[in-house]
Amino acid sequence: MRVALCQFSAGDDPDANLAAIVEQAGKAAADGARLVVFPEAAMARFGGDLAAVAQPLDGPWASAIIDAARALGVVIVAGMFVPAPGGRVANTLLVAGAGKPLHYDKIHLFDAFGYAESDTVAPGRAPLLAEVDGVTLGFATCYDVRFPELFVDLALRGAQVIVLPTSWGAGPGKLAQWETLVRARALDATTWLLAVDQAAPELPGAAGAPLGIGHSMIVGPDGAEHGRLDERPGMLVADLDPGAVAEVRGTIPVLANRAYRLLPPP
């Protein structure tokens, strides 16, 4: 499976971001990519009025992504915001082009490092898997990467590749944490991991808003790095071998060897 990780810095205008996504998806398709992945918050960056830009999954923004995926013959994954009860939004990954459009709502919200995503975002409740050309994909978003049980769960449900769009917050030590967490989750699940971050922004945003640091990465099921971008906008195209998952799991059968199970709370 040829994949493209499209690292860009989203602005506040969903229409401008949509145009950039469609353009980049076209370039990825021309390079033979079957799966084209954009960051979390590709619709509009954090720090603005998310409720004002949010649209339903059958609204014009999502429909344009779905139309582009169909026209290009690719699967597009892009982060958007969908209205949720109580004036909040869902932080959603739209998966277009893998049959019926699918979506994953971010489960773990970024209430850390002085930022409270839960003030404006409602949490998701369910994992998502999708099949593309016989390969099973799982999905996670940004702060989810700090919770290994989600990645293990996706692997146990059959995921061979886990797609991780993010808008990683900058700060001391955050790049090192990003690198460590991405590789650790690939090892936990023994899956391919496609970690696609927002590029580091040229213009400042709202104080404390996670806007991205770049360094999108492809990591194999053995934890080895198979490609990376720097902090600038760019596209990383690579061919994944799904068979490597079975090979690694035969050598390092951490899923099969699991003995500890979480006990119910007292």
ChimeraX attribute file (.defattr): number of C-alpha atoms within 10 A of each C-alpha:
attribute: neighborCount
match mode: 1-to-1
recipient: residues
	/A:1	15
	/A:2	16
	/A:3	23
	/A:4	27
	/A:5	31
	/A:6	27
	/A:7	31
	/A:8	26
	/A:9	27
	/A:10	27
	/A:11	20
	/A:12	19
	/A:13	12
	/A:14	19
	/A:15	14
	/A:16	13
	/A:17	21
	/A:18	20
	/A:19	13
	/A:20	16
	/A:21	24
	/A:22	18
	/A:23	12
	/A:24	21
	/A:25	28
	/A:26	20
	/A:27	16
	/A:28	25
	/A:29	20
	/A:30	11
	/A:31	13
	/A:32	17
	/A:33	22
	/A:34	24
	/A:35	25
	/A:36	28
	/A:37	29
	/A:38	29
	/A:39	32
	/A:40	33
	/A:41	30
	/A:42	30
	/A:43	28
	/A:44	25
	/A:45	28
	/A:46	22
	/A:47	14
	/A:48	14
	/A:49	12
	/A:50	25
	/A:51	17
	/A:52	11
	/A:53	18
	/A:54	22
	/A:55	19
	/A:56	16
	/A:57	18
	/A:58	12
	/A:59	11
	/A:60	12
	/A:61	19
	/A:62	23
	/A:63	15
	/A:64	16
	/A:65	24
	/A:66	23
	/A:67	14
	/A:68	21
	/A:69	25
	/A:70	16
	/A:71	11
	/A:72	18
	/A:73	16
	/A:74	24
	/A:75	26
	/A:76	27
	/A:77	29
	/A:78	25
	/A:79	27
	/A:80	29
	/A:81	28
	/A:82	24
	/A:83	20
	/A:84	18
	/A:85	9
	/A:86	9
	/A:87	13
	/A:88	19
	/A:89	26
	/A:90	25
	/A:91	29
	/A:92	24
	/A:93	30
	/A:94	22
	/A:95	26
	/A:96	26
	/A:97	24
	/A:98	20
	/A:99	12
	/A:100	9
	/A:101	16
	/A:102	17
	/A:103	22
	/A:104	22
	/A:105	26
	/A:106	26
	/A:107	21
	/A:108	21
	/A:109	20
	/A:110	20
	/A:111	12
	/A:112	9
	/A:113	10
	/A:114	9
	/A:115	15
	/A:116	14
	/A:117	18
	/A:118	15
	/A:119	13
	/A:120	17
	/A:121	25
	/A:122	23
	/A:123	19
	/A:124	15
	/A:125	10
	/A:126	9
	/A:127	18
	/A:128	16
	/A:129	18
	/A:130	17
	/A:131	14
	/A:132	15
	/A:133	8
	/A:134	9
	/A:135	15
	/A:136	18
	/A:137	21
	/A:138	25
	/A:139	27
	/A:140	26
	/A:141	27
	/A:142	23
	/A:143	20
	/A:144	19
	/A:145	21
	/A:146	16
	/A:147	12
	/A:148	16
	/A:149	14
	/A:150	20
	/A:151	27
	/A:152	21
	/A:153	15
	/A:154	23
	/A:155	23
	/A:156	13
	/A:157	14
	/A:158	17
	/A:159	26
	/A:160	25
	/A:161	27
	/A:162	24
	/A:163	22
	/A:164	27
	/A:165	30
	/A:166	29
	/A:167	28
	/A:168	26
	/A:169	22
	/A:170	16
	/A:171	11
	/A:172	7
	/A:173	8
	/A:174	13
	/A:175	16
	/A:176	9
	/A:177	11
	/A:178	22
	/A:179	16
	/A:180	12
	/A:181	16
	/A:182	23
	/A:183	22
	/A:184	19
	/A:185	25
	/A:186	27
	/A:187	25
	/A:188	19
	/A:189	29
	/A:190	30
	/A:191	31
	/A:192	30
	/A:193	28
	/A:194	25
	/A:195	30
	/A:196	33
	/A:197	36
	/A:198	31
	/A:199	26
	/A:200	24
	/A:201	19
	/A:202	8
	/A:203	7
	/A:204	9
	/A:205	16
	/A:206	11
	/A:207	8
	/A:208	15
	/A:209	20
	/A:210	23
	/A:211	27
	/A:212	27
	/A:213	24
	/A:214	29
	/A:215	25
	/A:216	33
	/A:217	24
	/A:218	28
	/A:219	26
	/A:220	25
	/A:221	27
	/A:222	22
	/A:223	20
	/A:224	13
	/A:225	16
	/A:226	14
	/A:227	15
	/A:228	19
	/A:229	20
	/A:230	14
	/A:231	18
	/A:232	18
	/A:233	18
	/A:234	18
	/A:235	21
	/A:236	19
	/A:237	19
	/A:238	16
	/A:239	13
	/A:240	16
	/A:241	13
	/A:242	18
	/A:243	10
	/A:244	17
	/A:245	19
	/A:246	15
	/A:247	14
	/A:248	17
	/A:249	18
	/A:250	11
	/A:251	9
	/A:252	15
	/A:253	14
	/A:254	16
	/A:255	15
	/A:256	10
	/A:257	8
	/A:258	8
	/A:259	7
	/A:260	6
	/A:261	6
	/A:262	5
	/A:263	6
	/A:264	5
	/A:265	4
	/A:266	3
